[in-house]
């Protein structure tokens, strides 16, 4: 699995540099404007996890799944590596947002939103990956566009409500941890579904 994970990370590096630069700009803007960090975090989360769809595009264009399946336990390992990547991304998003909360000029300290967005990314991955494995990234993208649109709307509504209520201070840590736990559970279930799909898939 580690070899497949390293391959996915190598392919994601160019996108991660771009997303990292965009998110750094968002952090700076959030510190010096009235826009809360949560206004930008939802889009950073979507950009990061949507970048994984590029891996499925690459897989299909180069027939990677069939090639990787020839390796010992290749079908299962390539799926597990993709889910491990989702957990790495979730941890990275959560960590960056936690640091941003700690160094925030309003001194609010740690709130629940970083865990919320980390969990939201995991839920997104849990839904996206079985669809991509089952239908292919192009047909699965139709379902994902609906998810992205709903996530963006929820993020915008949450941001507006947060600013109207005085910021993120009212969002409890336990609620963020609850969604993060739900995202972890959803990924464990989703991984089993994807493994079964790949085990029966004709490559």
C-alpha positions as CSV (number, residue, x, y, z in Angstrom):
1,X,0.0,0.0,0.0
2,X,2.8,2.4,0.8
3,X,4.0,2.3,-2.8
4,X,0.6,3.2,-4.1
5,X,0.3,6.0,-1.6
6,X,3.7,7.4,-2.5
7,X,2.7,7.4,-6.2
8,X,-0.6,9.3,-5.4
9,X,1.3,11.8,-3.3
10,X,3.9,12.4,-6.1
11,X,1.0,13.0,-8.6
12,X,-0.7,15.4,-6.2
13,X,2.3,17.6,-5.4
14,X,1.7,20.1,-8.2
15,X,-1.9,20.6,-7.2
16,X,-1.0,20.8,-3.5
17,X,1.4,23.6,-4.2
18,X,-1.3,25.5,-6.0
19,X,-4.0,24.8,-3.3
20,X,-1.5,25.6,-0.6
21,X,-0.7,29.0,-2.1
22,X,-4.4,29.8,-2.5
23,X,-5.1,28.8,1.1
24,X,-2.2,30.9,2.3
25,X,-3.7,34.0,0.6
26,X,-7.1,33.1,2.1
27,X,-5.5,33.0,5.6
28,X,-3.9,36.4,5.2
29,X,-7.1,37.9,3.9
30,X,-9.1,36.5,6.8
31,X,-6.8,38.1,9.3
32,X,-7.1,41.6,7.8
33,X,-10.7,41.7,6.7
34,X,-14.1,41.1,8.3
35,X,-14.5,37.8,6.4
36,X,-14.2,34.9,8.8
37,X,-11.8,32.1,8.3
38,X,-14.7,29.7,7.9
39,X,-15.8,31.6,4.8
40,X,-12.6,30.4,3.1
41,X,-12.1,27.1,4.8
42,X,-15.0,25.4,3.0
43,X,-13.6,26.2,-0.4
44,X,-10.0,25.2,0.7
45,X,-11.5,21.9,1.9
46,X,-13.4,21.4,-1.4
47,X,-10.3,22.3,-3.5
48,X,-8.1,19.9,-1.6
49,X,-10.4,16.9,-1.8
50,X,-11.5,17.6,-5.3
51,X,-7.9,17.3,-6.3
52,X,-8.2,13.6,-5.6
53,X,-10.5,13.4,-8.6
54,X,-7.6,14.2,-10.8
55,X,-6.0,11.0,-9.7
56,X,-9.0,9.0,-11.0
57,X,-8.7,10.9,-14.3
58,X,-5.1,9.9,-14.5
59,X,-6.0,6.3,-13.6
60,X,-8.6,6.1,-16.4
61,X,-6.4,7.8,-19.0
62,X,-3.5,5.5,-18.4
63,X,-5.4,2.3,-17.5
64,X,-3.6,2.4,-14.1
65,X,-6.2,0.3,-12.2
66,X,-5.6,-2.7,-14.5
67,X,-1.8,-2.3,-14.3
68,X,-1.9,-1.9,-10.5
69,X,-4.2,-4.9,-10.1
70,X,-1.4,-7.1,-11.4
71,X,0.6,-6.5,-8.3
72,X,0.2,-8.8,-5.3
73,X,-3.0,-7.7,-3.6
74,X,-3.0,-4.8,-6.0
75,X,-6.8,-4.2,-6.2
76,X,-7.2,-3.8,-2.4
77,X,-3.9,-2.0,-1.9
78,X,-4.6,0.8,-4.4
79,X,-8.0,1.4,-2.8
80,X,-6.6,1.5,0.7
81,X,-3.8,3.9,-0.4
82,X,-6.4,6.3,-1.8
83,X,-8.3,6.3,1.5
84,X,-5.1,6.8,3.4
85,X,-4.5,9.9,1.3
86,X,-8.0,11.2,2.2
87,X,-7.1,10.8,5.9
88,X,-3.8,12.6,5.4
89,X,-5.6,15.5,3.6
90,X,-8.2,15.7,6.4
91,X,-5.5,15.8,9.1
92,X,-3.6,18.5,7.1
93,X,-6.7,20.7,6.7
94,X,-7.6,20.3,10.4
95,X,-4.1,21.0,11.6
96,X,-3.7,24.2,9.4
97,X,-7.1,25.5,10.6
98,X,-6.2,24.7,14.3
99,X,-3.0,26.7,13.9
100,X,-4.9,29.5,12.2
101,X,-7.4,29.6,15.2
102,X,-4.5,29.7,17.7
103,X,-2.8,32.6,16.0
104,X,-6.0,34.5,15.2
105,X,-5.8,38.2,16.1
106,X,-9.1,38.1,17.9
107,X,-7.6,35.6,20.4
108,X,-10.6,33.2,20.4
109,X,-8.4,30.0,20.8
110,X,-9.4,26.6,19.5
111,X,-13.0,26.3,18.3
112,X,-14.9,23.4,16.6
113,X,-14.7,24.6,13.0
114,X,-11.3,23.0,12.1
115,X,-12.7,19.6,13.2
116,X,-15.9,20.3,11.3
117,X,-14.1,20.9,8.0
118,X,-11.7,18.0,8.5
119,X,-14.8,15.8,9.0
120,X,-16.6,17.4,6.1
121,X,-13.7,16.5,3.8
122,X,-13.8,12.9,5.0
123,X,-17.5,12.7,4.3
124,X,-16.9,14.1,0.8
125,X,-14.2,11.5,0.2
126,X,-16.4,8.7,1.6
127,X,-19.2,9.5,-0.9
128,X,-16.9,10.4,-3.9
129,X,-14.6,7.4,-4.0
130,X,-17.1,4.6,-4.3
131,X,-18.9,6.6,-7.1
132,X,-15.6,7.0,-8.9
133,X,-14.7,3.3,-8.6
134,X,-18.1,2.2,-9.6
135,X,-19.1,4.6,-12.4
136,X,-15.8,6.2,-13.4
137,X,-14.8,9.7,-12.6
138,X,-16.7,11.3,-15.5
139,X,-20.1,9.8,-14.7
140,X,-19.5,10.0,-10.9
141,X,-18.7,13.7,-11.3
142,X,-22.4,14.5,-11.8
143,X,-23.2,13.2,-8.3
144,X,-20.2,15.0,-6.9
145,X,-21.2,18.3,-8.4
146,X,-24.4,18.2,-6.4
147,X,-22.4,17.4,-3.2
148,X,-20.0,20.3,-3.9
149,X,-22.8,22.7,-4.5
150,X,-24.6,21.7,-1.3
151,X,-21.3,22.0,0.6
152,X,-20.6,25.5,-0.8
153,X,-24.1,26.6,0.2
154,X,-23.8,25.2,3.7
155,X,-20.4,26.9,4.0
156,X,-21.7,30.3,2.9
157,X,-24.7,30.0,5.2
158,X,-22.5,29.0,8.1
159,X,-20.2,31.9,7.5
160,X,-23.0,34.4,7.3
161,X,-24.6,33.0,10.4
162,X,-21.2,33.0,12.2
163,X,-20.6,36.7,11.4
164,X,-24.1,37.6,12.4
165,X,-23.7,35.9,15.7
166,X,-20.3,37.4,16.4
167,X,-18.0,34.8,14.8
168,X,-17.1,31.2,15.4
169,X,-17.1,31.4,19.1
170,X,-20.5,29.7,19.4
171,X,-19.5,26.6,17.4
172,X,-18.6,24.0,20.1
173,X,-15.6,21.7,19.9
174,X,-17.7,18.7,20.6
175,X,-19.8,19.3,17.6
176,X,-16.8,19.5,15.3
177,X,-15.4,16.4,16.8
178,X,-18.7,14.6,16.3
179,X,-18.6,15.3,12.6
180,X,-14.9,14.3,12.4
181,X,-15.8,11.0,14.0
182,X,-18.7,10.6,11.6
183,X,-16.3,11.3,8.7
184,X,-13.9,8.7,10.0
185,X,-16.6,6.1,10.4
186,X,-18.0,6.9,6.9
187,X,-14.6,6.4,5.4
188,X,-14.1,3.0,7.1
189,X,-17.5,1.9,5.7
190,X,-16.8,3.5,2.3
191,X,-13.4,1.8,2.0
192,X,-15.1,-1.6,2.5
193,X,-17.6,-0.8,-0.3
194,X,-14.8,0.4,-2.6
195,X,-12.7,-2.7,-2.0
196,X,-15.7,-4.9,-2.9
197,X,-16.3,-2.9,-6.1
198,X,-12.7,-3.2,-7.2
199,X,-12.7,-7.0,-6.4
200,X,-15.6,-7.5,-8.8
201,X,-14.7,-4.9,-11.4
202,X,-13.6,-5.9,-14.9
203,X,-10.4,-4.1,-15.7
